[in-house]
Amino acid sequence: MTIKIPIAKPIVGSSEIREVVRVLKSGFLVSGSKVKEFEKRFAKYLGVKHAVATFNGTTALHAALWDWV
């Protein structure tokens, strides 16, 4: 017998679904205007000049450990 324990139920309304469909139809899943907007807003939220969205956790870790010097 499987018992489901709800930890967090996301709240997804029609506007979120509409935006996801718009992104899917655009063909830009990991780049494009929505990602650029997110990066800009996230950087502003953090109080930094730039923020970079990555494709997945592996690329994020790679970027974090990259020798930028």
C-alpha positions in Angstrom: 0.0 0.0 0.0 1.4 3.4 -1.0 0.6 6.4 1.1 1.1 9.8 -0.4 2.3 12.5 1.9 1.8 16.0 0.4 4.8 18.2 1.1 4.0 21.1 -1.1 1.3 21.6 -3.6 2.2 24.2 -6.3 -0.3 26.8 -7.1 -0.6 26.9 -10.9 -3.3 29.1 -12.4 -4.4 29.8 -15.9 -1.9 32.7 -16.3 1.0 30.4 -15.5 -0.2 27.7 -17.8 -0.7 30.3 -20.6 2.9 31.5 -20.1 4.3 28.0 -20.2 2.4 27.2 -23.4 3.8 30.5 -24.9 7.3 29.5 -24.1 6.9 26.0 -25.4 5.4 27.3 -28.7 8.3 29.8 -29.0 10.9 26.9 -29.2 13.2 28.8 -26.8 13.1 26.5 -23.7 16.5 27.4 -22.2 17.1 30.8 -23.8 15.1 33.7 -25.2 13.3 36.7 -23.9 11.7 35.1 -20.8 15.1 33.8 -19.7 16.7 37.2 -20.3 13.9 38.9 -18.3 14.4 36.4 -15.5 18.1 36.9 -15.4 17.7 40.7 -15.3 15.0 40.6 -12.5 17.0 38.1 -10.5 20.2 40.1 -10.7 18.2 43.2 -9.5 16.7 41.2 -6.7 20.2 40.1 -5.6 21.7 43.6 -6.1 24.3 42.4 -8.6 25.1 43.5 -12.2 24.5 40.1 -13.8 22.8 36.7 -13.3 23.1 33.7 -15.6 20.4 31.1 -15.9 21.7 27.6 -16.7 20.2 24.6 -18.4 20.5 22.3 -15.4 22.2 21.7 -12.1 25.3 20.2 -13.7 26.0 23.3 -15.9 25.3 25.5 -12.9 27.9 23.6 -10.8 30.4 23.7 -13.7 30.0 27.5 -14.0 30.3 28.0 -10.3 33.6 26.0 -10.3 35.0 27.5 -13.5 38.3 29.1 -13.1 37.4 32.7 -14.3 40.9 34.1 -13.6 
